[in-house]
Amino acid sequence: MVDVRLSFSNTITALGADVRSVFQALSDGRTGLQKCSGWERLDMPLCFSRIEDSLLQDRYHAAGGEPGKTRLEQMMIASLHDVIQRSGVKLDARTGLIIATTKGNIDALAKASEFPAGRAELVELGEQVVSHFGIPNTPVILSNACVSGLLALVVAKRFIENGTYDHVLVTSGDLLSEFVLSGFNAFQALSAEPCRPYCAHRKGINLGEAVASALVTRDASLFSDDNMRLAGAGSCNDANHISGPSRTGEGLFRSINLAMQEADVTPDDIQLISAHGTATLYNDEMESIAFQRSGLSHVPLHSLKGYFGHCLGAAGLLETLIAAQCLHQGRTIPSAGFAELGVSQPLNVITKAGDAEMHRFIKTASGFGGCNTAVVFERPGA
């Protein structure tokens, strides 16, 4: 079996521009969420996280960024630049690129004076990123709702196992845009207060903006000190509804079991669940059912949406990078906002930061259209 590792990584969020500083902020109990009375043309109370313009511009200029790029292109270029520089990976025919996003350059549609309408097409996003770095391979653009960032790691793993590439660069990102905010508001899903995943007092989601990037590789010379083995993965669509999850958790249940089977582990081998946890009524309930059916109800669990909001296509990779730090640093991150269990099945929700020896975690993600993904990660030597 090919030993595929999640290696050098980066994230840019409202809490910082590298994984370890963001992890430290979470350990200190800081949140990137902010409340405001409205945003652009949405005259309503909102709670969200957004990357500071000055922080993004500093990182983009450090990456040799040129004028004429959209905000999302700048985010991805800045984040990928950090990974490429620190890893030293060669950008040749044996290195692939996967770009994961839910909405891509959706803001370009409202900026006709700056960008042509075609700039909003996903293929154009890929071309802009590739041209900056001079990557010789055509990028894979993966847009599968809110599992996109996590699913990109699965696709990277399969590419390497099948011999298509030796290394795959993955970048995942989404913007906080009026389009996305108004869309979720149409579902009456937004909370004006910080979200409370799995809590009986939850009122809905917060949205967020972030980018995360990573190198996935089989080359031991490119393993970072905090690398993580991609031990097993599974993805399944429950085909239930365009926006509502399966009431039985079938798709997530099957994804979890496929991932654990490939990793050859049992529920007792898992020490942490990095869950999706959007703080909506139906998503959190569905997850509790899927975890109970999978025998994982006893495993310590957190959702990170109370720190970043829901970052759409970036969420799965961003949250994976934080969970990996939990294992390497032996430190748990609590599920922000949780006070009282508000789902039908038992969950072992983490409420306090603390030290813990952990060897494996499972990351799950679910999204519109019935998509679900789960990946088991192992700390080397586990």
Disulfide bonds with the S-S distance in Angstrom:
none
